[in-house]
Amino acid sequence: MKMVRPKLVAPQITIAEDQAEFKPVTAALARHPDYHGRGYRVGLDTHELNTVVLAFRPSDEERARLAAGEDIYLSLLTFMQPMQAVIVSVGPQEPAGWYGVEVEP
């Protein structure tokens, strides 16, 4: 499975560029209005953000396995800290609706 840049019209950042043990990943930054708590600011003065949106592209083999009924597994490296909440969806339309942003053409 390959990580790809989310196709959301939202601020984008690249994570882990300087960490040799990880592959860099580009993520969209967004605010989900239904979830409150500590947000963060990354040089954006307009609103608090509470979500990092990642996108993944399955290989043809993985798509065939999904079509055959295999499940999706998501592993979170928590380093024995409390687990962060996650949302899994398919395609950019649903997250775009949650975060009130457009899908890139």
C-alpha positions as CSV (number, residue, x, y, z in Angstrom):
1,M,0.0,0.0,0.0
2,K,1.3,3.4,-1.0
3,M,0.7,6.6,0.9
4,V,-0.5,9.4,-1.4
5,R,-1.2,13.1,-1.0
6,P,-4.9,13.6,0.0
7,K,-7.0,15.2,-2.7
8,L,-8.6,17.8,-0.4
9,V,-8.4,21.5,-0.8
10,A,-6.9,22.1,2.6
11,P,-3.5,23.0,4.0
12,Q,-0.9,20.3,3.3
13,I,2.2,19.3,5.3
14,T,4.9,16.7,4.8
15,I,5.6,14.6,7.9
16,A,8.8,12.7,8.7
17,E,10.9,14.3,6.0
18,D,13.9,14.3,8.3
19,Q,13.4,10.9,9.9
20,A,15.3,8.1,8.1
21,E,13.3,5.4,9.9
22,F,10.0,6.6,8.3
23,K,8.9,7.3,4.8
24,P,7.8,10.9,4.4
25,V,4.0,11.4,4.0
26,T,2.0,14.4,2.9
27,A,-1.1,15.0,4.9
28,A,-4.0,17.5,4.8
29,L,-4.8,19.5,7.9
30,A,-8.4,20.0,8.7
31,R,-11.0,20.7,11.4
32,H,-13.7,18.2,12.1
33,P,-16.5,20.3,13.7
34,D,-18.0,17.4,15.7
35,Y,-14.8,16.7,17.7
36,H,-13.5,19.1,20.3
37,G,-10.5,19.1,22.5
38,R,-6.9,20.2,22.0
39,G,-6.4,21.5,18.5
40,Y,-3.0,22.6,17.2
41,R,-1.8,25.5,15.1
42,V,0.9,25.2,12.4
43,G,1.3,28.8,11.4
44,L,-2.3,29.1,10.3
45,D,-4.1,32.0,12.0
46,T,-7.6,31.3,10.6
47,H,-8.8,28.3,12.6
48,E,-7.8,25.5,14.9
49,L,-7.1,22.2,13.3
50,N,-7.9,18.9,15.0
51,T,-7.3,16.3,12.2
52,V,-4.4,15.1,10.1
53,V,-5.9,13.4,6.9
54,L,-3.8,10.7,5.2
55,A,-4.6,8.9,2.0
56,F,-3.5,5.4,0.9
57,R,-3.5,3.8,-2.6
58,P,-3.8,0.0,-2.6
59,S,-1.8,-1.9,-5.2
60,D,-3.7,-4.0,-7.7
61,E,-3.0,-7.1,-5.7
62,E,-4.3,-5.5,-2.5
63,R,-7.4,-4.3,-4.4
64,A,-8.0,-7.9,-5.5
65,R,-7.7,-9.1,-2.0
66,L,-10.1,-6.5,-0.7
67,A,-12.6,-7.4,-3.5
68,A,-12.2,-11.1,-2.4
69,G,-13.4,-10.1,1.1
70,E,-10.2,-9.6,3.0
71,D,-10.3,-7.0,5.8
72,I,-8.4,-3.7,6.3
73,Y,-6.0,-3.6,9.2
74,L,-4.8,-0.3,10.7
75,S,-1.7,-0.3,13.0
76,L,-1.0,2.7,15.2
77,L,2.4,3.1,16.8
78,T,1.3,4.4,20.2
79,F,4.6,3.8,22.0
80,M,2.4,2.6,24.9
81,Q,0.6,5.9,25.2
82,P,-3.2,6.2,24.9
83,M,-4.5,5.5,21.4
84,Q,-5.6,8.4,19.2
85,A,-9.0,8.3,17.6
86,V,-9.1,7.3,13.9
87,I,-11.7,7.5,11.1
88,V,-11.4,5.2,8.1
89,S,-13.2,6.0,4.9
90,V,-13.0,5.4,1.1
91,G,-12.4,8.2,-1.4
92,P,-12.1,12.0,-0.8
93,Q,-15.8,12.9,-1.0
94,E,-16.8,11.8,2.5
95,P,-13.8,13.5,4.4
96,A,-14.3,16.6,2.2
97,G,-17.9,16.8,3.6
98,W,-16.8,16.3,7.2
99,Y,-14.2,19.0,7.0
100,G,-16.2,21.5,4.8
101,V,-13.5,21.5,2.1
102,E,-13.6,20.8,-1.7
103,V,-12.1,17.8,-3.5
104,E,-9.4,18.7,-5.9
105,P,-10.3,18.4,-9.6
